Amino acid sequence: MSNTEFNCLPTIIGSMPHTDPAKACALIARYLKDIPAWPQLPRRSFLENMYVQYSEGFPGAVVANDRIYIDTAKDFTKPLEELYQAYLENDAVKFPVSRDYAAGLYAFLEHPNLSPRAVKGHVTGPLSWGLTVTDENKRAILYHEVLGDAVPKLLKLKAAWQEKELKKISKNTIIFVDEPYMASYGSSVAAGPFSSPEKVAEMIDEVFDGISGLKGLHCCGNTDWSVLLKTKLDILNFDTYNYAESVSLYPDEIKKFLARGGCIAWGIVPNNTESVTRETVASLKDRLEEAMVPFTRNGVRFKDLAAHSLLTPSCTLMPLGEEGAEKALELLTGLSAEMRKKYL
């Protein structure tokens, strides 16, 4: 598989509605033969919540009563030193994601029937993690003068560790950095030092530096895409179903991104029950083609755009329940087959 020529193959964002890891992996293996992704299972345990899942090893992290916070009153000098040392030495082995925090990942690594073209993993982005996880006084940890700087460093190590594990399944790896918080970017919520596009891009790139394979970025809302396109990303994933026009408002940046071999992952399959029940492969195909057209006004050929495309659900499959998640995967793989037949 050359670079990012995925030819509209399907994959998923990450979290699934299942509580049984084996069941979730079996479903993924059945539908996503080419680019399977390991399932995050937040319904199985609070430890699999996307903010808790990557918190092991963060200085002062406390997980109790379905809450995570950073206890800054504790002496965090030694754990902080250990984190920085591992970061400087690229020693990701010291910062794994353990089985309790990611049962789906371990079930996936042990799954017998995977021989994919590529394999996908995911890590929560530094902006989203650092603005959601707070200290004991409910102040976002990203604003802490010492620990704020440790956030992207921990996530870089988590991404690097995960990629090393996934390489056991395929040498072609894709790791997505999930930044739902970017949907609030520019609002008062993400004000302060993190309102500068340079600072945001720099933090995300710090996590990307831990990834040797393809680097993806997922944001499921509307945002200032020019900020994310400043990073070292290879794959841009957005909610095409609900915000089709949002990315096409940045024609110059997108053209440059595609020219350097970038790939767009179209989040075209909806993740609410009513829409999944209503849509068909044909209706989603119309919707996807309509979303792709503005990208071709800039001298990009439709066929080339389709070649540098992945197809995904709009976001997590959690809200759909197990039956709905299977229906969404059915639509996703059906749509992929139709697009490939028509354009590739």
C-alpha positions as CSV (number, residue, x, y, z in Angstrom):
1,M,0.0,0.0,0.0
2,S,1.7,3.2,-1.2
3,N,1.7,6.1,1.2
4,T,-1.9,7.2,1.8
5,E,-3.6,5.6,-1.2
6,F,-6.3,3.9,0.7
7,N,-8.9,3.9,-2.2
8,C,-11.9,4.4,0.1
9,L,-11.2,1.5,2.4
10,P,-13.2,1.5,5.7
11,T,-12.0,1.8,9.3
12,I,-13.5,3.1,12.6
13,I,-12.7,5.8,15.1
14,G,-12.3,3.6,18.2
15,S,-15.0,3.2,20.8
16,M,-17.6,0.4,20.5
17,P,-20.8,-0.2,22.6
18,H,-19.7,-3.7,23.6
19,T,-18.7,-4.9,27.1
20,D,-17.3,-8.1,25.8
21,P,-13.9,-7.5,24.1
22,A,-13.9,-10.8,22.2
23,K,-17.3,-9.9,20.7
24,A,-16.2,-6.4,19.7
25,C,-13.0,-7.8,18.1
26,A,-14.9,-10.5,16.2
27,L,-17.2,-7.8,14.7
28,I,-14.3,-5.7,13.7
29,A,-12.4,-8.6,12.2
30,R,-15.5,-9.6,10.1
31,Y,-16.2,-6.1,8.7
32,L,-12.8,-4.4,8.6
33,K,-10.5,-6.9,7.1
34,D,-8.2,-4.4,5.5
35,I,-7.8,-1.8,8.2
36,P,-9.1,-3.1,11.5
37,A,-8.8,-0.9,14.7
38,W,-8.8,-2.1,18.3
39,P,-12.0,-1.3,20.2
40,Q,-12.2,1.1,23.2
41,L,-14.9,-0.2,25.5
42,P,-16.0,2.6,27.9
43,R,-19.2,0.7,28.8
44,R,-17.1,-2.2,30.1
45,S,-15.2,0.0,32.6
46,F,-14.7,3.6,33.6
47,L,-10.9,2.9,33.0
48,E,-11.7,2.7,29.3
49,N,-13.1,6.2,29.2
50,M,-10.9,8.0,26.6
51,Y,-9.4,10.4,29.2
52,V,-8.8,7.7,31.8
53,Q,-7.4,5.1,29.4
54,Y,-4.1,7.0,28.8
55,S,-3.7,8.3,32.3
56,E,-1.5,5.5,33.8
57,G,1.8,6.9,34.8
58,F,0.8,10.5,34.9
59,P,2.3,12.2,38.0
60,G,-0.4,12.5,40.7
61,A,-3.2,10.8,38.7
62,V,-6.1,9.5,40.9
63,V,-8.9,7.4,39.5
64,A,-11.7,6.9,42.1
65,N,-15.5,6.8,42.1
66,D,-15.8,7.2,38.4
67,R,-13.7,10.3,38.4
68,I,-10.2,11.1,37.3
69,Y,-8.2,14.0,38.7
70,I,-4.6,14.9,39.3
71,D,-3.6,15.4,42.9
72,T,-1.1,18.2,42.7
73,A,-0.7,18.3,46.5
74,K,1.2,15.0,46.3
75,D,5.0,15.1,45.7
76,F,5.2,14.5,42.0
77,T,8.9,15.2,41.6
78,K,10.0,11.5,41.2
79,P,7.2,10.3,38.8
80,L,7.7,13.5,36.8
81,E,11.5,12.8,36.5
82,E,10.7,9.2,35.4
83,L,8.3,10.5,32.7
84,Y,10.8,13.0,31.4
85,Q,13.6,10.5,31.3
86,A,11.5,8.0,29.4
87,Y,10.4,10.8,27.0
88,L,14.0,11.9,26.4
89,E,15.1,8.3,25.8
90,N,12.1,7.4,23.7
91,D,11.5,4.6,26.2
92,A,7.8,3.9,25.7
93,V,8.0,0.4,27.3
94,K,7.8,2.1,30.7
95,F,4.4,3.7,29.9
96,P,2.2,1.0,28.5
97,V,-1.6,0.9,28.6
98,S,-2.4,-2.0,30.8
99,R,-5.1,-4.7,30.2
100,D,-7.5,-3.2,32.8
101,Y,-7.5,0.0,30.9
102,A,-7.8,-1.4,27.4
103,A,-9.3,-4.9,27.3
104,G,-10.2,-4.4,23.7
105,L,-6.6,-3.7,22.7
106,Y,-5.3,-6.9,24.3
107,A,-8.2,-9.0,22.8
108,F,-7.3,-7.5,19.4
109,L,-3.6,-8.3,19.8
110,E,-4.6,-11.9,20.6
111,H,-7.2,-12.2,17.9
112,P,-6.4,-15.2,15.6
113,N,-7.9,-14.0,12.3
114,L,-6.2,-10.8,11.4
115,S,-4.0,-10.4,8.4
116,P,-4.7,-6.8,7.4
117,R,-3.1,-4.3,5.0
118,A,-2.7,-1.9,7.8
119,V,-3.8,-1.6,11.5
120,K,-5.2,1.4,13.3
121,G,-4.8,2.6,16.9
122,H,-5.8,5.8,18.7
123,V,-4.7,8.1,21.5
124,T,-6.5,11.0,23.1
125,G,-5.0,14.3,21.9
126,P,-3.1,16.6,24.3
127,L,-5.6,19.5,24.1
128,S,-8.6,17.4,24.8
129,W,-6.9,15.4,27.5
130,G,-5.3,18.4,29.2
131,L,-8.4,20.5,29.2
132,T,-10.7,17.7,30.4
133,V,-8.6,16.2,33.1
134,T,-8.4,18.6,36.1
135,D,-6.5,18.9,39.3
136,E,-8.1,18.4,42.7
137,N,-9.6,22.0,42.5
138,K,-11.2,21.2,39.1
139,R,-8.7,23.4,37.2
140,A,-7.7,21.9,33.8
141,I,-4.3,20.3,34.2
142,L,-3.0,21.9,31.0
143,Y,-2.9,25.2,32.8
144,H,-0.7,23.8,35.6
145,E,2.8,25.5,35.2
146,V,4.7,22.3,35.6
147,L,2.4,19.4,34.9
148,G,0.8,21.0,31.8
149,D,4.0,20.5,29.9
150,A,4.0,16.8,30.8
151,V,0.6,16.1,29.0
152,P,1.9,15.8,25.4
153,K,5.0,13.9,26.7
154,L,2.9,11.2,28.3
155,L,0.6,10.9,25.3
156,K,3.6,10.6,22.9
157,L,4.9,7.7,25.0
158,K,1.4,6.0,25.0
159,A,1.2,6.4,21.2
160,A,4.7,5.0,20.7
161,W,4.0,2.0,23.0
162,Q,0.8,1.3,21.2
163,E,2.3,1.5,17.8
164,K,5.0,-1.0,18.7
165,E,2.3,-3.5,19.9
166,L,0.2,-3.0,16.8
167,K,3.2,-3.7,14.5
168,K,3.0,-7.3,15.7
169,I,-0.2,-7.4,13.5
170,S,0.9,-5.3,10.6
171,K,4.0,-3.3,9.8
172,N,1.7,-0.6,8.3
173,T,0.3,1.3,11.3
174,I,-2.0,4.3,11.6
175,I,-2.4,6.0,14.9
176,F,-5.2,8.6,15.2
177,V,-4.9,11.5,17.7
178,D,-8.5,12.2,18.8
179,E,-9.1,15.9,19.5
180,P,-12.9,16.4,20.2
181,Y,-12.0,19.5,22.2
182,M,-11.0,21.2,19.0
183,A,-14.7,21.7,18.3
184,S,-14.6,24.3,21.1
185,Y,-11.4,25.9,19.8
186,G,-11.5,29.6,19.6
187,S,-14.3,29.8,22.2
188,S,-13.7,31.1,25.7
189,V,-13.4,27.4,26.8
190,A,-10.0,27.0,25.1
191,A,-8.8,30.5,25.7
192,G,-5.5,31.5,27.3
193,P,-2.2,30.1,26.1
194,F,-3.9,27.4,24.0
195,S,-5.8,29.8,21.8
196,S,-2.6,30.3,19.7
197,P,-2.7,28.0,16.6
198,E,1.0,27.6,16.9
199,K,0.8,26.3,20.4
200,V,-1.9,23.8,19.6
201,A,-0.1,22.5,16.5
202,E,3.1,22.2,18.5
203,M,1.5,20.1,21.2
204,I,-0.2,17.8,18.7
205,D,3.1,17.5,16.8
206,E,4.8,16.5,20.0
207,V,2.5,13.5,20.2
208,F,3.0,12.8,16.5
209,D,6.7,12.6,17.1
210,G,6.1,9.3,18.9
211,I,4.5,7.8,15.8
212,S,6.7,6.4,13.1
213,G,3.9,5.2,10.8
214,L,0.9,7.2,9.5
215,K,-0.5,9.9,11.8
216,G,-4.2,10.7,11.8
217,L,-6.2,13.4,13.4
218,H,-9.9,13.1,14.3
219,C,-12.2,15.9,15.4
220,C,-15.9,15.2,15.3
221,G,-17.2,18.8,15.4
222,N,-16.7,21.9,13.4
223,T,-13.3,23.6,14.0
224,D,-10.6,25.9,12.5
225,W,-9.2,23.2,10.3
226,S,-6.3,25.4,9.3
227,V,-4.8,24.9,12.8
228,L,-4.8,21.1,12.5
229,L,-3.5,21.2,8.9
230,K,-0.4,23.0,10.3
231,T,0.6,19.8,12.0
232,K,2.5,16.8,10.7
233,L,-0.6,14.8,10.1
234,D,-1.0,12.4,7.2
235,I,-4.8,11.7,7.6
236,L,-7.5,14.2,8.4
237,N,-10.7,12.7,9.8
238,F,-13.9,14.8,10.1
239,D,-17.6,14.3,10.6
240,T,-18.7,14.5,7.0
241,Y,-22.2,13.4,7.8
242,N,-23.0,16.5,9.9
243,Y,-20.4,19.0,8.8
244,A,-19.7,18.2,5.2
245,E,-18.9,21.8,4.2
246,S,-16.7,22.6,7.2
247,V,-13.4,21.4,5.7
248,S,-14.1,22.6,2.2
249,L,-13.9,26.2,3.6
250,Y,-10.1,25.8,3.6
251,P,-9.4,25.1,-0.1
252,D,-5.8,26.3,-0.1
253,E,-4.7,24.4,3.0
254,I,-6.5,21.3,1.8
255,K,-5.0,21.5,-1.7
256,K,-1.5,21.8,-0.1
257,F,-2.3,18.9,2.2
258,L,-3.4,16.6,-0.7
259,A,-0.4,17.7,-2.8
260,R,2.0,16.5,-0.1
261,G,0.2,13.1,-0.1
262,G,-2.3,13.7,2.6
263,C,-5.5,11.6,2.9
264,I,-9.0,12.5,4.0
265,A,-10.9,10.1,6.2
266,W,-14.6,10.9,5.5
267,G,-16.8,10.3,8.6
268,I,-19.8,9.6,6.5
269,V,-21.7,6.9,8.4
270,P,-23.9,8.5,11.1
271,N,-23.7,7.4,14.7
272,N,-27.3,8.0,15.9
273,T,-29.9,5.3,15.7
274,E,-32.5,7.2,13.7
275,S,-30.1,8.1,10.9
276,V,-28.5,4.7,10.7
277,T,-31.9,3.1,10.4
278,R,-32.9,5.5,7.7
279,E,-29.8,5.6,5.5
280,T,-28.8,3.2,2.8
281,V,-25.6,2.6,0.9
282,A,-27.0,4.5,-2.0
283,S,-28.1,7.5,0.0
284,L,-24.8,7.7,1.8
285,K,-23.0,7.4,-1.5
286,D,-24.9,10.4,-2.8
287,R,-24.1,12.3,0.3
288,L,-20.4,11.4,0.2
289,E,-20.0,12.4,-3.5
290,E,-21.7,15.7,-2.8
291,A,-19.3,16.3,0.1
292,M,-16.3,15.5,-2.1
293,V,-17.2,17.8,-5.1
294,P,-16.1,21.1,-3.5
295,F,-12.6,19.6,-3.0
296,T,-12.3,19.0,-6.8
297,R,-12.9,22.6,-7.7
298,N,-9.3,23.4,-7.0
299,G,-7.7,21.3,-9.7
300,V,-7.9,18.0,-7.7
301,R,-9.3,15.2,-9.8
302,F,-12.2,13.3,-8.2
303,K,-10.5,9.9,-8.9
304,D,-7.3,11.1,-7.1
305,L,-9.3,12.4,-4.2
306,A,-11.1,9.0,-3.9
307,A,-7.7,7.3,-4.1
308,H,-6.5,9.3,-1.1
309,S,-9.6,8.7,1.0
310,L,-10.6,6.5,3.9
311,L,-14.2,6.0,5.0
312,T,-15.2,6.0,8.7
313,P,-18.3,6.5,10.9
314,S,-18.8,10.1,11.9
315,C,-17.5,9.4,15.4
316,T,-17.8,6.7,18.1
317,L,-20.2,3.8,17.5
318,M,-21.1,3.8,21.3
319,P,-24.5,5.5,21.0
320,L,-25.8,2.8,18.6
321,G,-25.8,-0.2,20.8
322,E,-24.4,-3.5,19.5
323,E,-27.1,-4.1,16.9
324,G,-26.8,-0.5,15.6
325,A,-23.0,-0.7,15.5
326,E,-23.2,-3.8,13.3
327,K,-25.7,-2.0,11.0
328,A,-23.2,1.0,10.8
329,L,-20.4,-1.3,9.8
330,E,-22.6,-3.0,7.2
331,L,-23.3,0.5,5.7
332,L,-19.6,1.4,5.9
333,T,-18.3,-1.6,4.1
334,G,-21.1,-1.6,1.6
335,L,-20.3,2.1,0.8
336,S,-16.6,1.3,0.5
337,A,-17.3,-1.4,-2.0
338,E,-19.6,0.8,-4.1
339,M,-17.0,3.7,-4.2
340,R,-14.2,1.3,-5.1
341,K,-16.3,-0.2,-7.9
342,K,-17.2,3.1,-9.4
343,Y,-14.0,5.1,-9.1
344,L,-11.1,2.8,-8.4
